[in-house]
Amino acid sequence: MSVRDRLRLAALITALVPAGMLGFAYYTQYVDGLLPCILCLYQRPPHFAAAAAGLLALLCVGGPRGASRAFLGLAALALLTGAGIAAFHAGVELKLWPGLAACGGTIAPLPTDDLLNNLNNTKIVACDAASWVFLGLSMAAWNALASLGLAAVALWGALQGRLKGRFRA
């Protein structure tokens, strides 16, 4: 596999997987009705940035020298930032440390036609309660693990052509 092929693979993974993770988050929010807390919302922008950087890296493969690697490096930084936010959120859910001041809960928008009934039926979303768990890990914990793995892929791609024979098969 050539350096260009490895760059293309890393860029493709870095563009598609964060976009898929965002799609899953929006699916659980709008289809399953799982309202996000403020820390859940803070985890989304790094994935947008990583997906955009991955797409730009993919478009620059074979283009300006070093552009693909630079965009993959930016994607790795965005994914590490997202992993940090997600790990902080997972720690809040596990009661390892307190959340932010804004973590007391958020209220979904209320229609004003029947305000009293809507107030009684409104869900308040707190950051310290995992509302989705799979195999014992919350969505924030899965996000932290996936973001770390994706950051490693993006960093591997950013180092392609610079490794001088090290770590290659």
VOGU-423705 format. One record per atom (N, C-alpha, C): residue number from 1; chain; atom name; x, y, z. Coordinates in steps of 0.1 Angstrom, whole numbers, plus 5000, padded with zeros to 4 digits. Atoms other than C-alpha are relative to their C-alpha. Layout:
BEGIN
NUM/A/CA/X/Y/Z
...
//
This chain:
BEGIN
1/A/N/5009/4988/5000
1/A/CA/5000/5000/5000
1/A/C/5009/5012/5000
2/A/N/4992/4988/5001
2/A/CA/5015/5033/4990
2/A/C/4996/5011/5010
3/A/N/5003/4989/4991
3/A/CA/5017/5065/5011
3/A/C/4987/5006/4996
4/A/N/5012/4994/5005
4/A/CA/4990/5080/4990
4/A/C/4987/4992/5004
5/A/N/5011/5009/4997
5/A/CA/4967/5050/4996
5/A/C/4997/5001/5015
6/A/N/5002/4999/4985
6/A/CA/4973/5052/5034
6/A/C/4995/5013/5004
7/A/N/5006/4987/4997
7/A/CA/4966/5089/5034
7/A/C/4985/5000/4996
8/A/N/5014/5000/5004
8/A/CA/4934/5083/5015
8/A/C/4991/4992/5010
9/A/N/5008/5008/4990
9/A/CA/4923/5055/5039
9/A/C/4998/5007/5013
10/A/N/5001/4992/4987
10/A/CA/4931/5076/5070
10/A/C/4990/5011/4999
11/A/N/5009/4989/5002
11/A/CA/4912/5106/5055
11/A/C/4986/4995/4999
12/A/N/5014/5005/5002
12/A/CA/4882/5085/5045
12/A/C/4994/4996/5014
13/A/N/5005/5004/4987
13/A/CA/4879/5070/5080
13/A/C/4998/5012/5009
14/A/N/5002/4988/4992
14/A/CA/4884/5104/5096
14/A/C/4989/5008/4996
15/A/N/5012/4992/5004
15/A/CA/4857/5119/5075
15/A/C/4987/4993/5003
16/A/N/5013/5007/4999
16/A/CA/4831/5092/5077
16/A/C/4996/4996/5014
17/A/N/5004/5005/4987
17/A/CA/4832/5078/5112
17/A/C/4995/5011/5009
18/A/N/5006/4990/4991
18/A/CA/4828/5111/5131
18/A/C/4986/5005/4994
19/A/N/5013/4997/5006
19/A/CA/4799/5119/5106
19/A/C/4990/4990/5004
20/A/N/5009/5010/4995
20/A/CA/4784/5086/5115
20/A/C/4996/5001/5014
21/A/N/5003/4998/4985
21/A/CA/4787/5092/5152
21/A/C/4991/5012/5002
22/A/N/5009/4989/4999
22/A/CA/4770/5126/5148
22/A/C/4986/4995/4995
23/A/N/5012/5005/5004
23/A/CA/4743/5108/5128
23/A/C/4993/4992/5011
24/A/N/5005/5008/4990
24/A/CA/4738/5084/5156
24/A/C/4995/5008/5012
25/A/N/5004/4991/4989
25/A/CA/4736/5112/5182
25/A/C/4987/5007/4996
26/A/N/5012/4994/5005
26/A/CA/4710/5130/5161
26/A/C/4988/4991/4999
27/A/N/5010/5010/5001
27/A/CA/4691/5098/5155
27/A/C/4994/4998/5014
28/A/N/5005/5003/4986
28/A/CA/4688/5091/5193
28/A/C/4993/5012/5005
29/A/N/5007/4988/4995
29/A/CA/4678/5127/5199
29/A/C/4986/5002/4993
30/A/N/5012/4996/5007
30/A/CA/4652/5132/5172
30/A/C/4990/4988/4997
31/A/N/5009/5011/5003
31/A/CA/4639/5097/5165
31/A/C/4997/4992/5013
32/A/N/5003/5007/4988
32/A/CA/4643/5080/5199
32/A/C/4996/5009/5011
33/A/N/5005/4991/4990
33/A/CA/4635/5111/5219
33/A/C/5010/5002/5012
34/A/N/4990/4999/4989
34/A/CA/4667/5110/5240
34/A/C/5006/5014/5000
35/A/N/4996/4987/5000
35/A/CA/4673/5146/5249
35/A/C/5014/5001/5005
36/A/N/4986/4998/4996
36/A/CA/4710/5157/5252
36/A/C/5001/5010/5011
37/A/N/4997/4991/4990
37/A/CA/4724/5174/5282
37/A/C/5011/5010/4994
38/A/N/4991/4990/5006
38/A/CA/4748/5204/5278
38/A/C/5013/4994/4997
39/A/N/4987/5006/5003
39/A/CA/4779/5182/5280
39/A/C/4999/4991/4987
40/A/N/5002/5007/5013
40/A/CA/4764/5160/5252
40/A/C/5001/5009/4988
41/A/N/5000/4990/5011
41/A/CA/4760/5191/5231
41/A/C/5014/5005/4998
42/A/N/4986/4995/5001
42/A/CA/4796/5202/5238
42/A/C/5009/4989/4993
43/A/N/4992/5011/5007
43/A/CA/4809/5168/5224
43/A/C/4998/5000/4985
44/A/N/5003/5001/5015
44/A/CA/4794/5174/5189
44/A/C/5010/5009/4992
45/A/N/4992/4991/5009
45/A/CA/4815/5204/5175
45/A/C/5014/4993/4996
46/A/N/4988/5007/5005
46/A/CA/4848/5184/5176
46/A/C/4998/4990/4989
47/A/N/5003/5010/5010
47/A/CA/4832/5157/5155
47/A/C/4997/5007/4986
48/A/N/5002/4992/5013
48/A/CA/4820/5183/5129
48/A/C/5013/5005/4995
49/A/N/4987/4995/5005
49/A/CA/4855/5198/5128
49/A/C/5009/4988/4995
50/A/N/4992/5011/5004
50/A/CA/4871/5163/5125
50/A/C/4995/4995/4986
51/A/N/5006/5005/5013
51/A/CA/4847/5152/5097
51/A/C/5004/5010/4989
52/A/N/4997/4991/5010
52/A/CA/4853/5184/5078
52/A/C/5015/5000/4997
53/A/N/4986/5001/5003
53/A/CA/4891/5182/5082
53/A/C/5004/4987/4993
54/A/N/4998/5013/5007
54/A/CA/4890/5145/5071
54/A/C/4996/5001/4986
55/A/N/5004/4998/5014
55/A/CA/4870/5155/5040
55/A/C/5010/5008/4992
56/A/N/4990/4992/5007
56/A/CA/4895/5182/5032
56/A/C/5013/4993/4997
57/A/N/4988/5008/5002
57/A/CA/4923/5158/5037
57/A/C/4998/4991/4988
58/A/N/5002/5009/5011
58/A/CA/4907/5134/5013
58/A/C/5000/5007/4987
59/A/N/5000/4992/5013
59/A/CA/4902/5161/4987
59/A/C/5014/5004/4996
60/A/N/4986/4996/5002
60/A/CA/4939/5171/4991
60/A/C/5010/4989/4997
61/A/N/4991/5011/5003
61/A/CA/4954/5137/4986
61/A/C/5005/5001/4985
62/A/N/4995/4998/5014
62/A/CA/4977/5141/4956
62/A/C/5001/5014/4996
63/A/N/5000/4986/5003
63/A/CA/4973/5178/4958
63/A/C/5012/5007/5006
64/A/N/4989/4993/4995
64/A/CA/4994/5204/4975
64/A/C/5008/4992/5011
65/A/N/4991/5008/4992
65/A/CA/5024/5188/4993
65/A/C/4997/5003/5015
66/A/N/5002/4999/4985
66/A/CA/5016/5181/5030
66/A/C/4986/5005/5004
67/A/N/5013/4995/4996
67/A/CA/4980/5195/5029
67/A/C/4992/4989/5006
68/A/N/5008/5011/4994
68/A/CA/4964/5161/5036
68/A/C/5005/4997/5014
69/A/N/4995/5003/4986
69/A/CA/4987/5154/5065
69/A/C/4997/5012/5010
70/A/N/5003/4989/4991
70/A/CA/4981/5189/5079
70/A/C/4985/4999/5004
71/A/N/5014/5001/4997
71/A/CA/4943/5184/5077
71/A/C/4997/4988/5010
72/A/N/5002/5011/4991
72/A/CA/4946/5150/5093
72/A/C/5006/5003/5014
73/A/N/4995/4995/4987
73/A/CA/4967/5166/5121
73/A/C/4990/5008/5007
74/A/N/5011/4992/4994
74/A/CA/4939/5191/5127
74/A/C/4988/4991/5004
75/A/N/5010/5009/4996
75/A/CA/4914/5163/5128
75/A/C/5004/4992/5012
76/A/N/4995/5007/4987
76/A/CA/4935/5144/5154
76/A/C/4998/5010/5012
77/A/N/5002/4990/4989
77/A/CA/4935/5176/5175
77/A/C/4986/5001/5004
78/A/N/5014/4999/4997
78/A/CA/4898/5180/5172
78/A/C/4994/4987/5007
79/A/N/5005/5013/4994
79/A/CA/4892/5143/5181
79/A/C/5005/4998/5014
80/A/N/4995/5001/4986
80/A/CA/4915/5145/5211
80/A/C/4992/5010/5009
81/A/N/5008/4990/4992
81/A/CA/4895/5176/5223
81/A/C/4987/4993/5003
82/A/N/5013/5007/4998
82/A/CA/4863/5156/5218
82/A/C/5001/4989/5010
83/A/N/4998/5011/4990
83/A/CA/4877/5127/5237
83/A/C/5001/5005/5014
84/A/N/4999/4994/4987
84/A/CA/4886/5149/5266
84/A/C/4987/5005/5006
85/A/N/5014/4996/4995
85/A/CA/4851/5164/5268
85/A/C/4992/4988/5003
86/A/N/5008/5012/4998
86/A/CA/4836/5129/5265
86/A/C/5004/4993/5013
87/A/N/4995/5007/4988
87/A/CA/4859/5115/5292
87/A/C/4995/5008/5013
88/A/N/5005/4992/4989
88/A/CA/4850/5145/5315
88/A/C/4985/4997/5003
89/A/N/5014/5003/4999
89/A/CA/4813/5138/5308
89/A/C/4998/4986/5007
90/A/N/5001/5013/4994
90/A/CA/4817/5101/5316
90/A/C/5004/5000/5015
91/A/N/4997/4999/4985
91/A/CA/4834/5110/5349
91/A/C/4989/5006/5008
92/A/N/5011/4994/4993
92/A/CA/4805/5132/5358
92/A/C/4989/4990/5002
93/A/N/5010/5010/4999
93/A/CA/4781/5104/5350
93/A/C/5004/4989/5011
94/A/N/4995/5009/4990
94/A/CA/4802/5081/5373
94/A/C/5002/5006/5013
95/A/N/4999/4993/4988
95/A/CA/4802/5107/5400
95/A/C/5014/5001/5005
96/A/N/4986/4999/4996
96/A/CA/4840/5109/5400
96/A/C/5003/5015/5003
97/A/N/4998/4985/4997
97/A/CA/4838/5148/5399
97/A/C/4987/5007/4996
98/A/N/5013/4993/5003
98/A/CA/4811/5174/5397
98/A/C/5001/5005/4985
99/A/N/5002/4994/5013
99/A/CA/4798/5187/5364
99/A/C/5002/5015/5000
100/A/N/5000/4986/5002
100/A/CA/4797/5222/5351
100/A/C/4988/5006/5007
101/A/N/5011/4993/4994
101/A/CA/4774/5248/5366
101/A/C/4987/4999/4992
102/A/N/5011/5002/5009
102/A/CA/4752/5244/5335
102/A/C/4995/4986/5000
103/A/N/5005/5014/5001
103/A/CA/4748/5207/5342
103/A/C/4988/4997/5009
104/A/N/5011/5003/4991
104/A/CA/4719/5211/5366
104/A/C/4988/4995/4992
105/A/N/5011/5005/5009
105/A/CA/4696/5203/5337
105/A/C/4995/5010/4991
106/A/N/5006/4991/5009
106/A/CA/4681/5218/5307
106/A/C/4986/4996/4997
107/A/N/5014/5002/5003
107/A/CA/4645/5221/5297
107/A/C/4998/5000/4985
108/A/N/5003/5000/5015
108/A/CA/4633/5212/5262
108/A/C/4990/5012/4997
109/A/N/5008/4989/5003
109/A/CA/4615/5240/5244
109/A/C/4985/4997/5002
110/A/N/5014/5002/4997
110/A/CA/4579/5244/5255
110/A/C/4990/5007/4991
111/A/N/5011/4993/5008
111/A/CA/4549/5251/5232
111/A/C/4991/5008/5010
112/A/N/5008/4991/4990
112/A/CA/4528/5279/5248
112/A/C/4985/4998/4999
113/A/N/5014/5002/5001
113/A/CA/4494/5266/5238
113/A/C/4994/4994/5013
114/A/N/5005/5006/4987
114/A/CA/4489/5245/5270
114/A/C/5012/4999/5010
115/A/N/4988/4999/4993
115/A/CA/4517/5257/5292
115/A/C/5000/4992/5013
116/A/N/5000/5008/4987
116/A/CA/4507/5240/5325
116/A/C/5002/4985/4997
117/A/N/4998/5015/5004
117/A/CA/4504/5205/5309
117/A/C/5014/4998/4995
118/A/N/4986/5001/5005
118/A/CA/4537/5211/5291
118/A/C/5010/5000/5011
119/A/N/4991/4999/4989
119/A/CA/4554/5221/5323
119/A/C/5000/4987/5008
120/A/N/5001/5013/4992
120/A/CA/4542/5189/5340
120/A/C/5007/4989/4992
121/A/N/4995/5011/5008
121/A/CA/4554/5167/5311
121/A/C/5014/5003/4995
122/A/N/4986/4996/5005
122/A/CA/4588/5184/5305
122/A/C/5010/4992/5007
123/A/N/4989/5008/4995
123/A/CA/4619/5163/5308
123/A/C/5012/5009/5003
124/A/N/4988/4992/4996
124/A/CA/4649/5179/5326
124/A/C/5011/4990/4998
125/A/N/4988/5008/5003
125/A/CA/4682/5165/5313
125/A/C/5012/5004/5009
126/A/N/4988/4998/4992
126/A/CA/4710/5163/5339
126/A/C/5012/4993/4994
127/A/N/4988/5006/5006
127/A/CA/4746/5156/5330
127/A/C/5005/4988/5008
128/A/N/4995/5010/4991
128/A/CA/4752/5132/5359
128/A/C/4993/4987/4999
129/A/N/5008/5012/5002
129/A/CA/4728/5105/5347
129/A/C/5001/4995/4986
130/A/N/4998/5006/5014
130/A/CA/4737/5082/5318
130/A/C/4986/4996/4995
131/A/N/5013/5003/5005
131/A/CA/4705/5080/5297
131/A/C/5000/4989/4989
132/A/N/4998/5010/5010
132/A/CA/4719/5055/5272
132/A/C/5013/4992/5004
133/A/N/4989/5009/4996
133/A/CA/4741/5025/5282
133/A/C/5000/4988/4991
134/A/N/4998/5013/5008
134/A/CA/4755/4997/5260
134/A/C/5012/4993/5005
135/A/N/4989/5009/4994
135/A/CA/4777/4969/5274
135/A/C/5006/5007/5012
136/A/N/4995/4994/4988
136/A/CA/4780/4988/5306
136/A/C/5007/5014/4999
137/A/N/4994/4987/5002
137/A/CA/4794/5020/5291
137/A/C/4989/5010/4994
138/A/N/5009/4989/5004
138/A/CA/4775/5053/5286
138/A/C/5004/5005/4986
139/A/N/4997/4994/5014
139/A/CA/4773/5071/5252
139/A/C/5012/5009/5001
140/A/N/4988/4991/4998
140/A/CA/4799/5096/5266
140/A/C/5013/4991/5001
141/A/N/4988/5009/4999
141/A/CA/4823/5067/5275
141/A/C/5003/4994/4986
142/A/N/4998/5006/5014
142/A/CA/4818/5051/5240
142/A/C/5006/5011/4991
143/A/N/4995/4989/5008
143/A/CA/4824/5085/5225
143/A/C/5015/5003/5003
144/A/N/4986/4998/4997
144/A/CA/4857/5090/5244
144/A/C/5009/4989/4994
145/A/N/4992/5011/5006
145/A/CA/4870/5056/5233
145/A/C/5001/5001/4985
146/A/N/5000/4999/5015
146/A/CA/4859/5060/5197
146/A/C/5008/5012/4996
147/A/N/4992/4988/5004
147/A/CA/4874/5095/5196
147/A/C/5015/4998/5001
148/A/N/4986/5003/4999
148/A/CA/4907/5083/5209
148/A/C/5005/4991/4989
149/A/N/4996/5009/5011
149/A/CA/4908/5055/5183
149/A/C/5001/5008/4987
150/A/N/5000/4993/5013
150/A/CA/4899/5079/5155
150/A/C/5012/5010/5000
151/A/N/4988/4991/4999
151/A/CA/4926/5104/5168
151/A/C/5012/4992/4996
152/A/N/4988/5008/5003
152/A/CA/4951/5076/5165
152/A/C/5001/4997/4985
153/A/N/5000/5002/5014
153/A/CA/4940/5069/5129
153/A/C/5004/5013/4993
154/A/N/4996/4987/5006
154/A/CA/4942/5106/5120
154/A/C/5014/5003/5001
155/A/N/4986/4997/4997
155/A/CA/4976/5109/5136
155/A/C/5009/4991/4991
156/A/N/4993/5009/5008
156/A/CA/4988/5078/5118
156/A/C/5000/5005/4985
157/A/N/5001/4995/5014
157/A/CA/4976/5093/5085
157/A/C/5009/5013/4999
158/A/N/4992/4987/5000
158/A/CA/4993/5127/5094
158/A/C/5015/4997/4999
159/A/N/4986/5003/5000
159/A/CA/5026/5109/5098
159/A/C/5004/4992/4988
160/A/N/4996/5008/5012
160/A/CA/5025/5090/5065
160/A/C/5009/5008/4992
161/A/N/4989/4994/5008
161/A/CA/5055/5098/5044
161/A/C/5011/5006/5008
162/A/N/4990/4995/4990
162/A/CA/5073/5110/5075
162/A/C/5006/4990/5009
163/A/N/4996/5010/4991
163/A/CA/5079/5077/5092
163/A/C/5013/4994/4996
164/A/N/4987/5005/5005
164/A/CA/5110/5068/5071
164/A/C/5002/4985/5003
165/A/N/4999/5015/4999
165/A/CA/5103/5030/5072
165/A/C/4996/4995/5014
166/A/N/5004/5005/4987
166/A/CA/5093/5028/5109
166/A/C/4985/4998/5000
167/A/N/5014/5004/4997
167/A/CA/5060/5012/5119
167/A/C/4993/4996/4987
168/A/N/5006/5004/5013
168/A/CA/5053/5000/5083
168/A/C/5001/4985/4999
169/A/N/5000/5014/5002
169/A/CA/5045/4965/5073
169/A/C/5008/4996/4988
//
